[in-house]
Amino acid sequence: MHSFRNLDTEQIEQLLNSNEKFIVFKHSYRCAISSTVLNRVEGKLKEVSESLPVYLIDVVQERSLSQDLASRINIKHESPQIIMLNGSTVVNHASHMGITPELITAFIHSKN
């Protein structure tokens, strides 16, 4: 399936204090919409993961981690959800069917 990195609270702290771009994809293995969206963007996320970190949060198993990130960056938790950050700055985010390969490509090419 996917080859994305897992994330923990300590890593969130380090990433938010960095000046580096990264992507967090919040996913529920119990949700058909989440699976559909992941299937739609998985190839693009794998491509992107060669040049910048892509993290996956399983929102069922890691609910507190997902909520912790949401509160730290002041973005309402949703699933599926993609959050593109540069350190603690949210560059872009989308949920549900708004998550597209084109959105991910635009993030990669943004100057933020």
C-alpha positions in Angstrom: 0.0 0.0 0.0 1.5 3.4 1.0 5.1 4.1 2.0 4.5 7.3 3.9 6.1 8.2 7.2 4.3 7.8 10.5 4.2 10.8 12.9 4.3 11.2 16.6 3.9 14.1 19.0 7.7 14.7 19.3 8.0 14.8 15.5 5.1 17.2 15.2 6.9 19.6 17.6 10.2 19.3 15.6 8.4 19.8 12.2 6.4 22.8 13.4 9.6 24.4 14.7 11.5 23.8 11.4 11.5 25.9 8.2 10.8 22.9 6.0 7.9 21.9 3.8 6.0 18.8 4.6 2.6 17.2 4.1 0.3 15.5 6.5 -2.5 13.3 5.2 -5.2 12.3 7.7 -6.8 9.1 6.7 -9.4 6.7 8.1 -9.2 3.1 7.0 -12.9 2.8 8.0 -14.1 5.5 5.6 -14.9 4.8 2.0 -14.4 8.5 1.0 -11.0 8.5 2.7 -10.0 5.4 0.8 -11.2 6.8 -2.5 -9.3 10.0 -2.0 -6.1 8.2 -0.9 -6.3 6.0 -4.0 -6.8 9.2 -6.2 -3.7 11.0 -4.8 -1.5 8.1 -3.6 0.7 8.2 -6.8 1.3 11.9 -6.5 2.1 11.6 -2.8 4.6 8.9 -3.4 6.2 11.0 -6.1 6.3 14.0 -3.8 7.7 11.9 -0.9 11.0 11.6 -2.9 11.7 15.3 -2.3 9.8 16.2 0.9 8.3 14.4 3.9 4.8 13.0 3.6 3.2 11.8 6.9 0.1 9.8 7.3 -2.0 9.9 10.4 -4.5 7.1 10.9 -7.3 9.2 12.6 -8.9 6.1 14.2 -5.8 4.7 15.8 -4.1 8.1 16.4 -7.1 10.3 17.2 -5.3 12.3 19.9 -2.4 12.9 17.7 -4.7 14.1 14.9 -6.5 16.4 17.3 -3.2 17.7 18.8 -2.0 18.7 15.3 -5.3 20.4 14.5 -5.2 22.5 17.7 -1.5 23.4 17.2 -2.1 24.8 13.6 -5.7 26.0 14.2 -7.2 23.9 11.4 -10.4 22.0 12.1 -9.9 18.3 12.1 -11.5 16.5 9.1 -10.9 13.1 7.5 -9.7 12.7 4.9 -7.7 15.8 5.1 -4.4 17.0 3.6 -2.4 19.7 5.3 0.6 21.3 3.5 2.9 23.2 5.9 6.1 25.1 5.8 7.2 24.8 9.5 4.2 25.9 11.5 2.7 27.9 8.6 -0.2 26.3 6.9 0.3 26.8 3.2 -2.8 25.0 2.1 -5.3 22.4 3.2 -8.2 20.5 1.9 -10.6 17.8 2.9 -12.7 15.1 1.3 -13.1 15.4 -2.5 -11.2 18.7 -2.5 -8.0 16.7 -2.2 -6.5 16.4 -5.7 -3.2 15.6 -7.3 -3.3 19.1 -8.8 -3.5 20.6 -5.3 -0.5 18.7 -4.2 1.4 19.8 -7.4 0.6 23.4 -6.7 2.0 23.1 -3.1 5.2 21.6 -4.4 5.7 24.5 -6.8 4.6 27.2 -4.3 7.2 29.6 -3.0 6.0 29.3 0.6 
